[in-house]
Amino acid sequence: MHTDRIMRLALEMAGLTEVPEDTQVYVPGEITKALVCIDVDTGLLSIARDLGYDGVIVHHPQGDEAMLNLHLVMNRQLQTLTKAGVPEDEAREALRPRQFGVERNNHMRNWDYMPSVARLMGIPFMNVHYPCDLMMERIVDAHVQRRLAETGPAATVQDLTDILLEIPEFAHAKTRPAVVVGGPAAPAGKVVTAFAGGTNGGSAVVEAYWRHGIGTVMTLHMEVADILKLRQSEVKGTLVVAGHMACDSVGLNALVRVLRANRLDLTPMGGIVPGA
């Protein structure tokens, strides 16, 4: 299967018509047998070739435009913010500090390192980030909202983390969903699944959700400095860090299932947690 076809399938699954800013084919080509992983380095590319794989599909951006434009895909978080009731102007302002930091940090990075190695080796190489994250966000949110509705308005944050553990990737992960701001006995209230859109939006985005009636915000991850700031915030609410590898695995496993159904030989590894 050609890398372009793999990309089209990923976009179709996510309901997208264009390749998002954090997703890219670095070295195009035909793939019959590929390693699929969350992250990659030069050693893993070499191992793939030595073991007879003819392609590598990775989740996180590995360089070039996908790395340098990661901050742009963060604009897609505005859809989740405004749907939750945050005015667009306020949402944009809340997102701005974290977006600026991501842009500046990636501006310093060696954007051609991994793509140049893959080109030198002649191995097809691509990453699929936002499409998988969007699929994951929808899968997790659908399960969480259905189970919370079944539990009723008395649902607590502990109930929420238990519900996450009903999803196989969370149950199998070595990390567990963590309540990092607030407590497990608190009412869950309205819950937002803020997973997709490049990376987390930082403390200002979480506060914006809280300010507009969201009781609990779920993210993949959150920097310690932001967690400490939120614990001192005058705006109160709960923050649950669901777990980076478990969350990423939900979207990647969905993609793997479809690609295997299209007769692609895939080996998930390098952090992908087994699903159902």
GUKEVEX-906386 format. One record per residue: x, y, z of N, C-alpha, C in turn; residue in three letters. Coordinates in steps of 0.1 Angstrom, whole numbers, plus 5000, padded with zeros to 4 digits. Layout:
XYZXYZXYZala;...
! end
This chain:
500849885000500050005000500950135000met;500650224992501450344991501150435003his;502150515007501950605018500850705016thr;500550745004499450835001498150765004asp;498050645001496750565004496550555019arg;497650525026497550515041497050655047ile;497650755041497250895046495750915043met;495250875031493850895028492950825037arg;493350695040492550615049492450685063leu;493550735068493550795081492650925081ala;492751005070491951115069490451085069leu;490150975061488750935060488150885074glu;488950815081488550765094488250885104met;489050995103488951105111487851205106ala;487351185094486451275088487051405083gly;488351395079489051515075489251505059leu;489251625053489451625039490851675035thr;491651735044492951775041493951725052glu;495151705048496251665058496451785067val;496251755081496451865090497951895092pro;498252005099499552065099500551985106glu;500151895114501151815122501351675117asp;500951645105500951515099501551515085thr;502451425082503151435070503751305065gln;503851285052504651175046506051235043val;507051185050508451245048509151175036tyr;508951045035509550965024508450885018val;507950915007506850845001507350704995pro;506350614994506750484988505750374992gly;505950264986505050144988505450075001glu;504450035009504749965021503949835021ile;504649725024503849595026503949555041thr;505049595048505249545062505849665069lys;505149715080505649835086505649825101ala;506649885108506549915122505650035125leu;504850025135503950135139504350175153val;504650295156505050335169504650475173cys;504750515185504450645190505550745187ile;506750705190507950785187509050695180asp;510050755174511050685167512350755168val;513450685166514750745165515450675153asp;516750715151517450655140517750515142thr;517950475154518150325157516950245153gly;515750295156514550215153514350205137leu;514750315130514650305116515650195111leu;516850185116517750085112517349945116ser;516749935128516249805132515049755123ile;514249855119513149815110513649755097ala;514649825091515249785079515949645081arg;516649625092517449505094516449385096asp;515249415101514349305104513349275092leu;513649345081512849325069511549405067gly;511449515075510249605073510649705062tyr;509649735055509849835044509149965046asp;508749995058508250125061508050145076gly;507950265081507750305095506650415095val;505650385103504550475106504550515120ile;504750645123504950695136503850795139val;503550815152502450905156502951055157his;503951075165504351215167505151275155his;504951405153505751475142507251445144pro;507851425132509251385133510151485126gln;509651595122510451705116509751775105gly;510451855097509951925085508652005089asp;507752015080506552105082505752055094glu;505651925096504751865107505251915121ala;506551925122507151975135507052125136met;507452195126507452335126506052395127leu;505052325122503652385122502752315133asn;503352255143502552185153501652295160leu;502152415162501452515169500152555161his;500152535148499052575140497852475142leu;498152345144497052255146496352275159val;497052355168496452385181495152475179met;495052545168493852625166492652535165asn;492852405163491652315162491052295176arg;491752325186491252325200490052425202gln;490052525194489052625195487652565193leu;487552465185486252395182485752335195gln;486552275203486152205216485852315226thr;486652425226486452525236485152595234leu;484852635221483652705218482352625220thr;482552495217481452395219481052385233lys;482052405242481852395256481352525262ala;481252625254480652755259481652865261gly;482852845257483852955259483753045247val;483553175248483553265237484853255229pro;484753265216485853245207487053345210glu;486753465213487853565216488553525228asp;487853475239488453435251489253305249glu;488653215241489353085238490753115231ala;490753205221491953235214493053295223arg;492553385232493453445242494053345252glu;493153245256493653145265494653055259ala;494453025246495352935239496752995236leu;496753135235497953205229499253175237arg;499353175250500653155257501253015253pro;500452915254500952775252501352765237arg;500552815228500752805214502052875210gln;502352995216503553065214504752985219phe;504652915231505752835236506052725227gly;505052655221505252545212505952585200val;505552705194506152755182507552785184glu;507952855195509352895198510152775200arg;509652675208510452555211510752475198asn;509852465189510052385177510952465167asn;510852595168511752675159513252645162his;513552595174514952575178515352435173met;514452345170514752205168515352175154arg;516052065153516652015140515551955132asn;514852025124513651985117513951885106trp;515251865101515451775090516151645095asp;516451635108517251515112516651385109tyr;515451355114514851225111514451205097met;513851305090513551285076514751265067pro;515851325071517051305062517651165064ser;517551105076517950975078517150875070val;515850895071514950805063515150815048ala;515450935043515750955029517050885026arg;518050895034519350825032519150675031leu;518250625040518050485041517150435030met;516350525024515350495014514150415019gly;513850445031512650375037511450465038ile;510350425033509150505035508850535049pro;508450665052508450715065507350825066phe;506450815076505350905077504950915092met;504251025095503551035108502151075106asn;501251025115499851055116499551095130val;499351225132499151275145497751325148his;497351435143495951485146494851395142tyr;494951325130493851235127493651125137pro;494751065142494650965153494151025166cys;494651145169494151205182492651235181asp;492251285169490851315168489951195169leu;490351085163489650955165489650915179met;490750925186490850885200489950975209met;489951105206489151195214487651155213glu;487251125201485851085198485450955205arg;486350855204486150725210486050735225ile;486950805231486950815246485750895250val;485551015244484451095248483051025247asp;482850955236481550885235481350785246ala;482450715249482250615260482050685274his;482850795276482750865289481350925291val;480850995280479551065282478450965283gln;478550855276477450755277477450695291arg;478650665297478650595310478350695321arg;478750825319478350925329476850945330leu;476250945318474750955317474050845324ala;474650725323474050605330474250615345glu;475450675349475750685363474850785370thr;474450895362473550995368474351115373gly;473551215377474151345381475051345393pro;474951235401475751215413477151165410ala;477451145397478751085393479951175399ala;480951105404482151175410483251165400thr;484351235404485551225396486151085397val;485951015408486350875409485650785399gln;484350815398483550745388484150765374asp;484450885371485050915358486350845355leu;487250835365488550765362488250615361thr;487250565369486850425368486350395354asp;485550485348484950475335486050465325ile;487150555326488250545317488850415317leu;488950355328489650225329488850105323leu;487650135319486850035312487350025297glu;488050125292488650125279489850035279ile;490049935270491149845272492549905273pro;492850015264494150075264494450135278glu;493450195285493650245298493850135308phe;493050025307493149915316494549845315ala;495049845303496349775301497549855304his;497449985304498550075306499150065320ala;500450095321501050095334500850225342lys;500450335334500050455341498450445343thr;498050525353496550525355496150675354arg;494850695350494350835350494550905364pro;495151025364495551095376494651215378ala;494151235390493451355394494451455399val;494951545391496051635395495651765401val;494351805398493851925405492451885409val;492051915422490851865427490951735434gly;489851665437489951545444488951445438gly;489151315440488351205434486851205439pro;486651265451485351255457484451375452ala;485051465445484351585440483351545429ala;482251615428481351585416482051605403pro;481751515394482451535380481851655373ala;480551675375479951795368480051765353gly;479951875345480151865331481651835328lys;481851735319483151685316483551715302val;484651775299485151795286486351705283val;486351645272487551555268488351645258thr;489451705263490251795256491551725252ala;491451635242492651555239493251595226phe;492451635216493051655202493351795200ala;494451825192494751955188496251985191gly;497151895187498551925188499151885201gly;498751955212499251925226498251995235thr;498451985248497552045257497652195256asn;496552265260496452405259497052485270gly;497552415281498152485292497052535302gly;497552595313496652635324495552725320ser;495852825311494852925308493652865301ala;493852755293492752695286491952615296val;492552545306491852475316490952575324val;491552685328490752785335489652845327glu;489752855314488652905305487552805306ala;487852675305486752575306486052585320tyr;486852595331486252605344485352725345trp;485852835340485152965341483752955334arg;483652865325482352865317481552735320his;481652685332480752585337481252435336gly;482452415331482952285330483552245343ile;483052135349483552095362484852015361gly;484951935351486151845350486651855336thr;487951885335488651885322489551765321val;489551685311490451575309491451605298met;492751585300493751605291494651485290thr;495451475279496451365278497551385289leu;498051505290499151535298499051685302his;499951725311499951865315501251885323met;501951995319503252025326503052055340glu;504052025348503952035363503752185366val;504452275359504252415362502852465361ala;502152405350500752445348499852385359asp;500152265363499352195374499452275387ile;500652315390500852395402500152535402leu;500152595390499452715388497952695390lys;497452595384496052565385495552535399leu;496452475407496152445421495952575429arg;496652685425496552815431495552905425gln;494852855414493952945407492752985415ser;492253105413490953145419489753085413glu;489953035400488852965393489052815397val;487952755402488052615407487452515398lys;488052395398487552285390488452175392gly;488252065384489051945384489751925371thr;490951875372491751835361492251695362leu;491851615352492251475351493251455340val;494451405343495451375332495251225329val;494651195318494251065315495450965312ala;496551015306497650925303498050935289gly;499250985286499651005272499650885264his;500450775268500550665259499250585258met;498450575268497150505267496250585257ala;496150715258495350795249495850775235cys;497050795232497650785219497350645213asp;497450545221497250405217495750385212ser;494850455218493450435213493250475198val;493850585195493750625181494550545171gly;495750515176496650435167496150295165leu;495550235175494950095174493850105164asn;493050205164491950215155492450225140ala;493550305138494150305125494750175121leu;495450105130496049975127494949875123val;493849875130492749775126492349805112arg;492149925107491649955094492749915084val;494049955087495149925077495349775076leu;495149695087495249555086494149495078arg;492949555079491849505071492049535056ala;492949625053493349655039494649575036asn;494949475043496049375041497449435042arg;497649525051498949575054499449505066leu;500649455066501349375077501949475086asp;501349485098501849585108502249525121leu;503249585127503749545140503649675149thr;502649685158502649795167503649775178pro;504349875182505449865192505750005197met;506850015206507350135210506450225217gly;505650165226504750245235503250235232gly;502950165221501450145218500950035228ile;499950065236499349975245498249895238val;498249765240497249675234495849715237pro;494949715227493549745229492749615230gly;491549625225490649505227491149395218ala;
! end
